[in-house]
Amino acid sequence: MKKTAVLIYPNFSEYELTTALSILMQGAKPISIISIDRESVKGEAGLTVLADLIIDQVNYEEYDSLLLTGCMDIFNVLTNPLYTDFIQNISKQDNFIIASISSSPALLAKAGLLKNKNFTVGLVEEARSAFGVFNDANYLDELVVQDGNLLTARGSAFIEFGIRFGKLLNLKFEEGWYRK
């Protein structure tokens, strides 16, 4: 079974990953936590993570999906081309699935992966405009948006986002664990 790449960066949002990671585990989907270097990465709530791999070690053919979380300051992440280059390269495979929540669709927009795709993002209109990477013609004011193999969501929809990601990957998991 191919793996899901989970890209992390400084101040990543831990809670936005929780349901998706739980569903990946239930569905026996292997994952790799990936970062740009060997340094530990601290999330916005203080959780420190050491990646399994750095981006230079990734064999893209081993992956069929990418999971991106938001972060407290996505602008700093956007200024480092290593992140967008990695996203562009790993997503070139046929039928590749991308799940991006909160502010992380800004990385997809900068990488050119939101062209002609409907999306949502956890950024207000002024922030989307200030970044200069979004085409608001395709922005949908919804909590979760799926356009083909692209899934985007606002951070507050992390439970539905995780469930929809699991379904997009055709995983077997107990959806009731995550519902009220």
C-alpha positions, -999 to 999 in steps of 0.1 A, spaced: 0 0 0 13 35 -9 18 60 19 5 94 29 31 121 33 24 145 62 44 177 57 52 196 88 66 231 93 72 255 122 40 263 142 20 236 124 -15 231 139 -16 198 157 -54 196 163 -61 199 126 -42 167 120 -58 146 148 -88 131 131 -71 126 98 -42 108 115 -65 87 135 -85 76 104 -52 68 86 -43 46 115 -77 29 116 -75 23 78 -40 8 82 -26 35 59 11 40 63 24 76 68 56 94 68 61 127 87 83 149 65 101 181 71 128 202 53 156 193 77 166 171 106 157 197 132 127 190 155 96 210 145 74 226 172 37 229 166 16 259 176 5 242 208 40 232 217 42 196 205 77 189 192 80 164 164 110 148 148 102 140 111 107 104 98 122 118 66 135 151 52 122 161 18 154 151 0 150 115 11 114 111 -2 108 86 -30 77 101 -45 65 69 -61 59 55 -26 32 80 -19 -3 85 -32 -14 114 -10 -3 144 9 -17 158 41 -11 195 50 -21 213 81 -23 250 87 0 270 109 1 302 129 22 321 104 18 305 69 35 335 54 69 325 68 64 290 53 54 305 20 87 323 17 107 291 17 106 275 -17 116 241 -4 80 235 8 63 245 -25 89 227 -46 83 195 -26 45 199 -29 48 204 -67 71 174 -71 52 149 -50 18 158 -65 29 151 -101 18 115 -99 -14 103 -115 -45 103 -92 -25 119 -64 -47 130 -35 -41 163 -16 -58 172 17 -51 207 29 -67 224 59 -68 259 74 -41 282 60 -22 255 41 -41 259 8 -19 290 5 10 266 -1 -11 249 -28 -19 282 -44 17 293 -45 27 259 -60 1 265 -87 -21 236 -77 -53 255 -71 -56 267 -107 -91 260 -120 -99 242 -87 -126 251 -62 -112 255 -27 -117 269 7 -91 282 31 -90 294 67 -80 330 57 -102 361 55 -105 379 22 -80 406 32 -54 379 40 -60 360 8 -56 392 -12 -24 402 7 -7 369 0 -12 375 -38 -14 338 -46 -51 331 -46 -77 333 -74 -108 341 -55 -130 332 -85 -126 296 -73 -129 303 -36 -160 288 -20 -172 301 14 -177 266 28 -162 246 56 -150 217 34 -146 217 -4 -137 187 -26 -127 192 -62 -116 159 -77 -86 146 -57 -82 179 -39 -97 184 -5 -96 217 13 -111 228 46 -112 255 73 -95 246 105 -127 243 125 -139 215 102 -110 192 111 -133 163 120 -153 164 87 -120 170 69 -105 139 84 -135 118 75 -137 131 39 -99 124 35 -104 88 47 -132 83 23 -112 99 -6 -85 73 2 -111 45 3 -100 35 38 -121 13 61 -126 31 94 -153 36 120 -169 69 110 -191 68 141 -160 74 164 -158 109 150 -195 118 149 -217 132 177 
